[in-house]
Amino acid sequence: MFKAAATGHAARAGVYAALLARAGMQGPHLPFEGKAGWCAHVARERFSMSAFGGHGTPFKILETLIKNRPALGIAISSILAAEKLAPVRDIDDIQKVHVEVHQYAKEVGGTGDHRWHPDTREGADHSIPYVTAAALMDGTVNL
């Protein structure tokens, strides 16, 4: 449910940060290179900003993935399970596929005609039956 409000929340956080900065509040002195900074604890090495793109170098954001499959988050475990069996060589050999998910996943990703017969890309990637079948047939779900 928060997904619909995420953009507005990010804008609010940006405005709030700007107001704090205008009032004189400062952030960490060395957020990237300090002894408790991002380089030491996340990247594990020093970096230069040019590595993140610009001036003819592709921006790193183009390589960023938040999910390991392009689907509804609660459908990913079904995709990963189907990938272990995939690809199915002869789809006619399959009589039934039983997928167990928790109640919320069933309600959000598996209930309703639009989940069993999606007619848009977003409908398909939000459908547990669709992405499971796609993974079984194709070996995975990707863009």
BELJOWO-V557204 format. One record per pair of residues at least 12 apart in sequence whose C-alpha atoms are under 6 Angstrom apart, sorted by the first residue. I is the first residue (numbers start at 0). J is the second residue. Records with the same first field share a line. If there is no record, write none. Layout:
I->J ; J
This chain:
70->124
71->125
73->104
74->127
77->131
78->131 ; 134
81->134 ; 135
82->134 ; 138 ; 139
85->135 ; 138
86->135 ; 136 ; 137 ; 138
87->135 ; 136
108->125 ; 126 ; 127
109->127
114->126
